[in-house]
Amino acid sequence: MGKTSIFIFVLFVLALSMFALVNTENTTIKVPYPFNNVYETPKFALIFFSIVIGAFITLVFFAIRDTKKFINNWQVQKRQKQDIKVQELYSKALNSILAHNEDAARESLEGILAEEPDHVGALLRLGDIYASEDDYKNANTYYQKARIINSRNLETLFAIENLMEKTGRWSEALKYLDDILEIDDTNLTAMYRKRSILEKQSRWDDLVYLQKTILKHEHTEKDRKREHQNLVGYKYEYGRYSLENNQLEKAKKAFKTVLRIERDFIPATLGIAEVMLREGESEEAVNLLENAYETTSSKIILARLEDLLINLGEPSRLISVYKNSISKNPNDPVTKFFLGKLFYRLEMVDDALDTLSGIDTGGLLYPELHQLLGNLYMRRNQPEKAVSEFKKAVDIKMSLRLPYCCNNCGYSSPEWSGRCMSCRQWSTFQFNLDGTCRA
């Protein structure tokens, strides 16, 4: 106790003593119901008793306050120590995960849960470890525990959705993605994942609607351009799906919509031609392909036009198309090759040989060209020239059939498709006549 406090206490005692000497008379105190007693006591004793009671109450109040403060400080310190321990264990677990030491990571994460059972991060990382080990049951158990703690945590919902995808539970995966979009309707990651599932299910109508939303929320011009191309592609896929299911009006409408957006979208042109053929409008289909070839110079359209006119028994009309094209572009080796191949199919040997032998390849080796020339020389009884051409074709190690090549990624395919199976882009296939595309 300080000197000042002692001095004040002494003054207080002296004042009480003087007060007691001066006030010696008694006072009456009546205790209320139920005791109803009356007591005589000195005034000083009454005052002193009141002071003692007040001091005691004050002491109790401060004791409770200080005790509460001590307990709170103790709890805070304990919590801080626990948080430090949990953070150290979590950092250790993350480092173990990066080092692909799942056992050490699992031990650290379980230590965290022993300290803090509601640690969402530890629950999610344990779920990730079990998911990577294909133990989907335990993974789902930890993910669901995290979801119970916070049902609106997007990381948790994404983790469960990813697990549903791995187990092929597409409808449940879509449900979780819808939950995410209900919380954050601008979440592009959720939209991309939903789009991927809808593609797997060939739900092209729903995809078109979703793709419009994605396009609306893209941030950069580059991303918007990419997603615009995807929107065109999904509209085409909807038309193709309708065509496969013989829903000709829906297919025609979808293909026309695509061409209004992008005039040179070759697969949509071929789709409309196919619709016309199924409706018995062969002449209209031929006219459409001829006009499209005039506009685009697409060899894919030219090949389809060739098949169609030969099936209709009009090779002369096709020859006119080829010669007209060559007259406009005399240095186009591909069209000349197509014309020579047509002559070969029609067994017009001399015309085929004249056309194919006059092709200037520009130093490139066309295996299909040499194969055809070899066959023609054999028909003309010129085996030496035939052998020479066949050797060139064999050295190139390519087949007679013209493969298709994606001009976006270089993927090569023996069959034409409106969409490349490698880079997933639409309207990118062309003929790989010179063999420059990768196998």
Protein Blocks (a to p, Z undefined) as FASTA:
>chain_A
ZZklmmmmmmmmmmmmmmmmmmmcccddddddfklpacdddfklmmmmmmmmmmmmmmmm
mmmmmmmmmmmmmmmmmmmmmmmmmmmmmmmmmmmmmnopaklmmmmmmmmmmmmmmlmk
lmmmmmmmmmmnopaklmmmmmmmmmmmmmmbmklmmmmmmmmmmnopaklmmmmmmmmm
mmmmmbmklmmmmmmmmmmnopaklmmmmmmmmmmmpmbfklmmmmmmmmmmmmmmmmmm
mmmnopaklmmmmmmmmmmmmmmlmklmmmmmmmmmmnopaklmmmmmmmmmmmnopakl
mmmmmmmmmmnopaklmmmmmmmmmmmmmmlmklmmmmmmmmmmnopaklmmmmmmmpce
hhpacfklmmmmmmmmmmnopaklmmmmmmmmmmnopafbdcdddfknopacfbdcfbdf
klopahkbccdfkopacZZ
